[in-house]
Amino acid sequence: MLRPPGRGKSVLLAGRRMLRPFRRTGQDDRMKCPNCASPDTRVINSRPANAGESIRRRRECPVCQTRFTTYEIIEKAEMTVIKRNGSTAPYSRERLQHGIEKACRKRPVSAAQIEALVNGIERDAFQNPHKEVTTEQLGRLVLKRLKEIDQVAYLRFASVYKQFRDLHDFNTEIRSLLKD
């Protein structure tokens, strides 16, 4: 973690002035071993993961010799979701993923496919410069991608998103699926 601009000391490194990493007093922000809680773990391997969206690191604890994996992901700017009734809520990746997992339950859709689907939806949604997205926009993004993966999961998600009231609504949606 680097000091925020305007605070902290800079150091001369390779001919360029750089901010020096710092630790807040009283806090230890090093990665702790999940087995013995030792703060002295070391990275033994790093590589990109999730199509470059994160970094996978293999670590080892010198105290208990336990090896474990951590993931470093980009912290995205705070996104606000505008609901149908006009109220707003902070964006929740977990909530989006849970809705997609419900639609895909007992279907031949892998966890990796769901993860890729959520990553793609987030990538599209976060391109909005206003950092606001409506539930309608998110729903359309989900439906567009689910349609390509599994039509039954698409129909399940559509029934909730489009608020189907009866079999006629299902029938209409199935006909539109069969046309495509």
Backbone bond lengths (Angstrom), bond angles and torsions (degrees), N, CA, C in turn:
res aa  C-N    CA-C-N  psi(-1)  N-CA   C-N-CA  omega(-1)  CA-C   N-CA-C  phi
1 M - - - 1.432 - - 1.525 108.46 -
2 L 1.305 116.86 136.04 1.451 120.98 179.51 1.517 109.77 -103.14
3 R 1.322 115.31 155.44 1.455 118.88 176.93 1.521 109.29 -66.94
4 P 1.318 116.57 146.63 1.456 119.42 175.45 1.529 110.00 -62.25
5 P 1.349 118.39 152.89 1.461 120.87 -179.63 1.517 111.72 -53.73
6 G 1.308 114.85 141.92 1.463 120.13 177.85 1.511 113.46 88.13
7 R 1.315 118.24 -8.09 1.465 121.02 179.96 1.508 108.46 -126.93
8 G 1.293 117.25 139.23 1.447 120.26 174.46 1.507 112.77 104.94
9 K 1.291 113.82 170.18 1.450 120.61 -177.86 1.507 109.28 -99.55
10 S 1.312 115.36 143.57 1.451 118.85 175.47 1.519 108.29 -104.16
11 V 1.294 115.83 155.95 1.453 121.37 179.28 1.521 108.23 -126.26
12 L 1.300 116.70 155.03 1.446 121.67 177.70 1.519 107.90 -89.11
13 L 1.325 116.69 118.44 1.451 121.36 -177.12 1.522 108.08 -133.47
14 A 1.316 117.19 119.65 1.466 123.97 179.88 1.519 111.04 52.66
15 G 1.319 115.86 41.02 1.448 120.38 176.40 1.513 115.09 80.02
16 R 1.341 117.58 1.40 1.470 120.58 179.92 1.509 109.41 -122.58
17 R 1.299 115.73 144.88 1.452 120.87 177.72 1.524 108.52 -81.32
18 M 1.328 117.30 123.71 1.463 123.01 -176.56 1.522 109.20 -127.52
19 L 1.335 115.97 150.90 1.456 119.17 172.66 1.517 108.74 -74.20
20 R 1.296 116.46 139.90 1.452 121.92 -179.52 1.532 109.26 -89.22
21 P 1.334 118.35 136.04 1.461 119.78 175.59 1.531 110.41 -58.67
22 F 1.323 116.24 149.20 1.451 119.18 -179.65 1.514 110.47 -136.41
23 R 1.292 114.71 164.17 1.456 121.97 173.08 1.512 107.31 -121.18
24 R 1.304 115.05 135.91 1.466 118.76 176.13 1.515 108.07 -69.80
25 T 1.272 116.79 142.73 1.462 119.57 -179.53 1.523 109.28 -65.86
26 G 1.298 114.93 135.14 1.463 120.20 177.91 1.514 113.61 86.53
27 Q 1.342 118.23 -6.61 1.456 119.80 179.78 1.513 109.36 -121.33
28 D 1.297 115.61 142.70 1.450 121.17 177.09 1.523 106.55 -116.96
29 D 1.334 117.14 109.15 1.452 119.96 -174.52 1.527 113.35 -99.12
30 R 1.335 117.28 19.34 1.458 120.24 176.20 1.523 109.90 -77.71
31 M 1.336 116.01 154.82 1.457 121.37 179.00 1.526 109.54 -71.19
32 K 1.328 115.76 124.72 1.467 120.87 -179.04 1.513 110.81 -94.69
33 C 1.302 115.54 149.88 1.460 122.28 176.84 1.537 108.41 -67.90
34 P 1.333 118.58 131.83 1.468 120.11 179.08 1.525 112.85 -71.66
35 N 1.342 117.01 -15.88 1.455 121.22 -177.88 1.530 112.34 -89.36
36 C 1.340 116.37 -50.04 1.470 119.31 -174.83 1.536 113.33 -118.78
37 A 1.326 118.09 -0.68 1.466 124.75 178.65 1.524 113.76 65.84
38 S 1.307 117.62 18.11 1.462 120.71 176.44 1.528 108.93 -68.33
39 P 1.341 117.39 134.36 1.471 119.48 -179.00 1.526 113.16 -82.10
40 D 1.314 118.13 -2.14 1.461 121.62 -175.12 1.524 111.84 -101.51
41 T 1.336 117.04 67.66 1.460 119.66 175.70 1.520 108.50 -97.07
42 R 1.329 115.63 157.47 1.457 118.10 179.02 1.525 109.53 -128.00
43 V 1.324 115.49 148.15 1.456 121.91 178.85 1.523 108.46 -82.85
44 I 1.341 116.49 127.38 1.460 119.79 178.98 1.529 111.99 -108.16
45 N 1.347 116.67 -16.22 1.455 120.07 179.32 1.526 108.99 -160.32
46 S 1.339 117.54 135.94 1.465 123.05 174.85 1.505 108.83 -131.71
47 R 1.337 115.40 140.36 1.465 119.39 175.19 1.515 109.65 -157.49
48 P 1.335 116.77 155.42 1.465 119.90 177.60 1.525 110.15 -65.69
49 A 1.319 115.84 149.82 1.467 121.75 176.86 1.522 108.61 -137.90
50 N 1.306 116.38 164.04 1.470 122.63 178.30 1.522 111.72 50.91
51 A 1.307 116.38 51.58 1.474 123.01 177.71 1.522 111.66 55.29
52 G 1.319 116.59 40.75 1.459 120.94 177.02 1.517 114.63 82.96
53 E 1.334 117.91 4.83 1.467 121.81 -179.68 1.528 111.72 -80.24
54 S 1.318 117.19 -17.08 1.455 120.43 -179.31 1.531 109.45 -150.59
55 I 1.325 115.44 172.31 1.458 121.71 176.93 1.521 107.93 -121.87
56 R 1.324 115.08 128.37 1.463 121.43 178.73 1.524 107.77 -96.93
57 R 1.306 116.25 128.41 1.466 120.41 179.91 1.531 109.88 -123.57
58 R 1.335 115.77 129.62 1.462 121.24 171.14 1.512 106.26 -93.03
59 R 1.303 117.04 130.31 1.457 122.66 -178.31 1.516 109.77 -123.61
60 E 1.333 114.09 158.37 1.454 120.10 177.27 1.520 108.75 -136.52
61 C 1.319 115.44 138.96 1.457 121.46 177.09 1.529 108.03 -91.84
62 P 1.346 118.17 123.31 1.463 119.49 179.39 1.535 112.91 -72.23
63 V 1.325 117.19 -16.81 1.464 120.71 -178.45 1.529 111.24 -79.65
64 C 1.358 116.87 -53.31 1.471 119.63 -175.40 1.530 113.04 -110.66
65 Q 1.323 117.87 1.02 1.464 124.21 177.89 1.532 114.04 67.22
66 T 1.322 118.13 13.18 1.460 121.19 178.83 1.521 109.66 -72.47
67 R 1.343 115.95 138.04 1.461 121.39 174.26 1.522 108.25 -108.14
68 F 1.325 115.70 139.88 1.457 120.26 179.32 1.523 109.47 -149.34
69 T 1.330 115.34 164.55 1.459 121.94 -176.93 1.519 109.96 -113.11
70 T 1.330 115.90 137.86 1.465 121.29 173.21 1.524 107.85 -125.29
71 Y 1.318 115.60 157.46 1.461 121.67 177.17 1.519 108.85 -124.03
72 E 1.308 115.45 134.16 1.455 121.59 176.13 1.521 106.35 -108.00
73 I 1.339 116.62 122.25 1.459 120.29 -179.66 1.518 109.99 -121.02
74 I 1.306 115.51 158.60 1.454 120.85 178.11 1.521 108.18 -75.44
75 E 1.311 116.34 129.33 1.452 120.00 176.54 1.516 107.57 -83.44
76 K 1.299 114.94 116.27 1.456 119.85 -175.96 1.525 110.05 -83.93
77 A 1.318 114.64 154.43 1.459 120.29 178.16 1.530 109.10 -60.76
78 E 1.289 116.00 151.14 1.461 122.11 -178.87 1.529 110.03 -61.06
79 M 1.330 116.83 124.07 1.459 122.51 179.40 1.522 107.99 -108.93
80 T 1.316 116.16 140.90 1.455 121.81 178.92 1.523 109.06 -110.24
81 V 1.329 116.31 135.42 1.459 122.26 178.16 1.521 108.16 -103.05
82 I 1.326 115.29 128.84 1.462 120.97 176.99 1.520 107.45 -98.66
83 K 1.331 115.93 117.28 1.461 121.26 -176.06 1.521 111.07 -80.36
84 R 1.330 116.37 171.27 1.477 121.72 -178.44 1.523 112.51 -60.29
85 N 1.318 116.87 -34.45 1.467 120.00 -177.99 1.528 112.64 -84.11
86 G 1.344 117.47 3.07 1.461 121.53 177.60 1.517 114.62 95.34
87 S 1.324 117.42 -13.17 1.463 119.63 178.73 1.527 109.33 -73.49
88 T 1.321 116.00 161.83 1.464 120.33 -179.72 1.524 110.01 -119.54
89 A 1.334 114.37 155.98 1.465 121.42 178.07 1.515 107.52 -149.51
90 P 1.326 117.57 152.14 1.468 119.12 175.64 1.530 109.86 -67.06
91 Y 1.323 116.28 144.55 1.456 121.55 178.16 1.524 109.58 -63.86
92 S 1.332 116.30 138.42 1.457 122.01 178.26 1.522 109.64 -129.37
93 R 1.319 115.48 111.35 1.475 120.65 177.60 1.521 109.79 -60.28
94 E 1.327 116.95 -40.10 1.462 121.46 -178.03 1.527 111.08 -61.55
95 R 1.324 116.02 -39.65 1.457 119.61 -179.35 1.531 111.05 -66.92
96 L 1.328 116.17 -43.05 1.459 120.81 177.09 1.524 110.28 -61.52
97 Q 1.319 116.56 -47.34 1.460 121.19 -178.60 1.527 110.76 -63.43
98 H 1.318 117.18 -39.67 1.471 121.17 179.96 1.535 110.28 -62.55
99 G 1.332 117.34 -42.48 1.462 120.76 178.80 1.516 112.06 -63.00
100 I 1.317 116.47 -40.45 1.464 120.80 178.52 1.528 110.34 -69.14
101 E 1.337 117.00 -40.25 1.473 120.43 178.08 1.519 111.37 -62.64
102 K 1.337 117.54 -37.39 1.465 120.77 177.13 1.525 110.74 -61.83
103 A 1.332 115.72 -43.88 1.467 120.27 -179.59 1.528 110.99 -65.88
104 C 1.318 117.13 -31.05 1.473 122.00 -176.34 1.522 113.69 -94.40
105 R 1.330 117.30 1.21 1.468 120.69 -177.63 1.523 110.56 -58.59
106 K 1.328 115.43 132.86 1.474 124.47 179.55 1.531 111.88 61.11
107 R 1.325 116.44 30.03 1.452 123.02 175.49 1.520 107.73 -119.32
108 P 1.323 118.63 158.30 1.465 120.46 -178.92 1.532 112.49 -78.96
109 V 1.325 115.52 57.12 1.468 121.99 178.78 1.521 106.76 -118.93
110 S 1.322 116.66 121.53 1.463 120.83 -176.01 1.526 111.60 -79.92
111 A 1.310 114.95 162.33 1.465 120.80 176.31 1.524 110.47 -62.14
112 A 1.327 117.13 -34.98 1.466 120.70 178.62 1.526 110.78 -65.80
113 Q 1.339 117.45 -37.92 1.461 120.49 177.28 1.526 110.84 -65.55
114 I 1.323 116.90 -40.30 1.462 120.94 179.00 1.520 109.69 -65.47
115 E 1.325 116.98 -43.09 1.472 121.88 178.28 1.530 110.78 -59.95
116 A 1.336 116.40 -44.96 1.470 120.66 178.61 1.526 110.85 -64.50
117 L 1.322 116.36 -38.61 1.458 121.41 178.40 1.527 110.75 -62.16
118 V 1.330 116.83 -47.44 1.467 121.45 179.50 1.529 110.30 -63.95
119 N 1.332 117.45 -41.67 1.471 120.43 178.30 1.524 110.95 -60.85
120 G 1.329 117.09 -42.81 1.464 120.76 179.25 1.519 112.23 -65.41
121 I 1.327 116.62 -40.92 1.464 120.93 178.58 1.521 109.95 -64.06
122 E 1.331 116.57 -44.22 1.469 120.07 178.13 1.520 111.15 -62.21
123 R 1.321 116.78 -41.93 1.462 120.77 -179.41 1.538 109.49 -59.27
124 D 1.343 116.34 -44.75 1.465 120.20 179.16 1.524 111.61 -68.18
125 A 1.328 117.05 -43.35 1.467 121.04 -176.48 1.522 111.98 -68.21
126 F 1.336 117.80 -36.10 1.458 121.18 -176.26 1.531 112.91 -79.40
127 Q 1.323 117.67 -1.85 1.456 120.15 175.76 1.519 111.52 -75.85
128 N 1.310 117.01 -13.68 1.462 122.06 179.05 1.529 109.09 -67.91
129 P 1.335 118.88 119.58 1.464 120.41 -177.09 1.531 113.70 -68.72
130 H 1.329 117.50 -18.46 1.471 120.58 -178.28 1.522 112.72 -83.26
131 K 1.321 117.16 -7.77 1.465 123.66 -179.81 1.527 111.48 57.81
132 E 1.333 114.97 32.83 1.454 121.52 173.68 1.516 108.35 -131.36
133 V 1.299 115.95 141.62 1.461 121.22 177.89 1.527 107.31 -142.19
134 T 1.320 116.03 141.74 1.460 119.16 178.49 1.521 109.68 -88.34
135 T 1.327 115.73 158.60 1.462 119.49 176.81 1.527 109.34 -63.91
136 E 1.318 116.37 -29.03 1.463 120.96 178.07 1.531 110.81 -64.45
137 Q 1.329 116.65 -44.28 1.463 120.62 178.53 1.532 110.81 -64.32
138 L 1.337 116.25 -44.87 1.472 119.73 178.19 1.522 110.70 -60.97
139 G 1.329 116.95 -43.66 1.460 121.21 -179.96 1.518 112.01 -60.87
140 R 1.339 116.91 -42.87 1.467 120.37 178.12 1.526 111.45 -62.94
141 L 1.354 116.27 -40.67 1.463 119.90 177.95 1.525 111.34 -62.64
142 V 1.329 116.44 -42.33 1.470 120.92 179.31 1.529 110.04 -64.03
143 L 1.334 116.42 -47.62 1.465 120.03 -178.00 1.527 111.46 -61.72
144 K 1.321 116.69 -41.77 1.460 121.07 -179.63 1.532 110.70 -59.00
145 R 1.321 116.00 -44.07 1.467 119.72 -177.58 1.527 112.60 -79.33
146 L 1.338 117.60 -36.09 1.466 120.23 178.47 1.525 111.68 -65.55
147 K 1.324 116.62 -34.27 1.458 121.46 -179.66 1.528 110.95 -58.56
148 E 1.331 116.09 -34.86 1.463 121.50 -179.55 1.531 112.12 -76.85
149 I 1.333 116.88 -25.27 1.469 120.79 -174.73 1.528 112.47 -92.41
150 D 1.352 116.43 -51.54 1.467 120.19 -175.38 1.526 109.05 -155.75
151 Q 1.331 116.83 118.89 1.458 120.60 -175.48 1.524 113.13 -70.60
152 V 1.315 117.82 -30.78 1.470 120.13 177.50 1.532 109.69 -69.00
153 A 1.330 116.97 -43.49 1.464 120.69 176.21 1.527 109.98 -62.30
154 Y 1.330 116.23 -38.59 1.472 121.03 176.55 1.526 109.95 -58.55
155 L 1.337 116.29 -47.64 1.462 121.19 -178.08 1.531 111.39 -64.16
156 R 1.317 116.45 -39.58 1.476 120.00 177.50 1.531 110.49 -61.79
157 F 1.342 115.89 -48.02 1.463 119.57 -178.93 1.521 110.15 -65.35
158 A 1.336 117.38 -42.01 1.462 121.59 -179.79 1.521 111.48 -61.31
159 S 1.329 117.14 -36.12 1.470 119.77 -178.42 1.520 111.96 -63.03
160 V 1.321 117.10 -32.37 1.468 120.76 177.76 1.529 109.86 -84.48
161 Y 1.327 116.43 -47.65 1.461 121.68 -176.71 1.531 111.58 -62.05
162 K 1.344 116.77 -44.29 1.467 121.09 -178.02 1.526 112.41 -90.68
163 Q 1.317 116.45 2.61 1.464 123.63 176.70 1.531 112.43 54.05
164 F 1.345 115.83 59.18 1.463 120.49 178.07 1.524 109.11 -60.08
165 R 1.340 115.88 138.13 1.458 120.65 -178.54 1.529 112.24 -104.84
166 D 1.332 116.04 -29.82 1.465 118.81 -177.43 1.528 110.40 -153.08
167 L 1.336 115.36 -175.47 1.463 120.60 -178.06 1.521 112.56 -64.92
168 H 1.318 116.52 -28.44 1.470 119.83 178.68 1.535 110.33 -59.74
169 D 1.336 117.69 -40.64 1.469 121.34 178.19 1.530 110.86 -63.49
170 F 1.337 116.70 -42.03 1.469 120.71 176.79 1.526 110.12 -62.41
171 N 1.327 115.92 -45.61 1.452 121.25 -178.32 1.534 111.04 -60.52
172 T 1.307 117.50 -43.52 1.459 122.29 178.86 1.531 110.63 -61.31
173 E 1.325 116.56 -43.60 1.468 120.84 -179.43 1.529 110.93 -68.39
174 I 1.325 117.31 -38.40 1.464 120.56 178.26 1.527 110.08 -64.35
175 R 1.321 116.84 -41.47 1.479 120.16 177.89 1.513 110.76 -61.40
176 S 1.321 117.45 -42.07 1.476 119.21 179.42 1.532 111.04 -66.95
177 L 1.338 117.58 -33.24 1.465 121.19 175.13 1.527 111.17 -65.58
178 L 1.337 116.54 -41.83 1.458 120.61 -178.12 1.529 111.84 -69.12
179 K 1.331 117.89 -28.31 1.467 121.44 177.52 1.525 110.98 -67.95
180 D 1.325 115.83 -36.17 1.487 120.38 -177.49 1.447 110.93 -76.86
